[in-house]
Amino acid sequence: MAVKKKKGKKKTLSPMAAAGLVRFFEDVDAKVTISPTMILILAASFAIVMTALNLLLR
């Protein structure tokens, strides 16, 4: 009797998965994706706004 191997992704089992503790977040894609450039732009603009408000409200 020949055994057929499945083609596709090969998953390795972690010790927890082998013990029956399933990791549910493996197949979940992120719903909101933000690029690192956007994070830097938002952080810089937040710092500029906070500095401007600090100088204006003295």
C-alpha positions as CSV (number, residue, x, y, z in Angstrom):
1,M,0.0,0.0,0.0
2,A,1.5,3.3,-1.1
3,V,1.3,6.4,1.1
4,K,0.6,9.7,-0.7
5,K,2.2,12.8,0.7
6,K,0.2,16.1,0.7
7,K,1.7,19.0,-1.3
8,G,1.6,22.5,0.2
9,K,2.8,24.1,3.4
10,K,4.5,21.9,5.8
11,K,3.6,22.7,9.4
12,T,5.8,21.9,12.3
13,L,4.1,21.1,15.6
14,S,5.3,23.1,18.7
15,P,5.3,21.2,22.0
16,M,2.1,23.0,23.1
17,A,0.3,22.0,19.9
18,A,1.5,18.4,20.3
19,A,0.1,18.5,23.8
20,G,-3.3,19.6,22.6
21,L,-3.0,23.3,23.3
22,V,-3.9,24.9,20.0
23,R,-2.5,28.3,18.8
24,F,-5.6,30.0,17.4
25,F,-3.7,33.1,16.0
26,E,-1.6,31.2,13.4
27,D,-4.1,31.6,10.5
28,V,-5.4,35.0,11.4
29,D,-4.3,37.9,9.2
30,A,-4.0,41.4,10.6
31,K,-7.1,43.6,9.8
32,V,-5.3,46.9,10.1
33,T,-1.8,47.2,8.6
34,I,0.3,50.3,9.1
35,S,3.6,50.7,7.5
36,P,6.7,51.7,9.5
37,T,6.9,55.0,7.6
38,M,3.4,55.9,8.6
39,I,4.2,55.2,12.2
40,L,7.2,57.6,12.0
41,I,5.2,60.3,10.3
42,L,2.4,60.1,12.9
43,A,5.0,60.1,15.8
44,A,6.8,63.2,14.3
45,S,3.6,65.1,13.7
46,F,2.3,64.3,17.2
47,A,5.6,65.6,18.7
48,I,5.4,68.8,16.6
49,V,1.7,69.4,17.6
50,M,2.5,68.9,21.3
51,T,5.5,71.2,21.1
52,A,3.5,73.9,19.3
53,L,0.7,73.6,21.9
54,N,3.2,73.8,24.7
55,L,4.7,77.0,23.3
56,L,1.3,78.6,22.5
57,L,-0.3,77.9,25.8
58,R,2.5,79.3,28.1
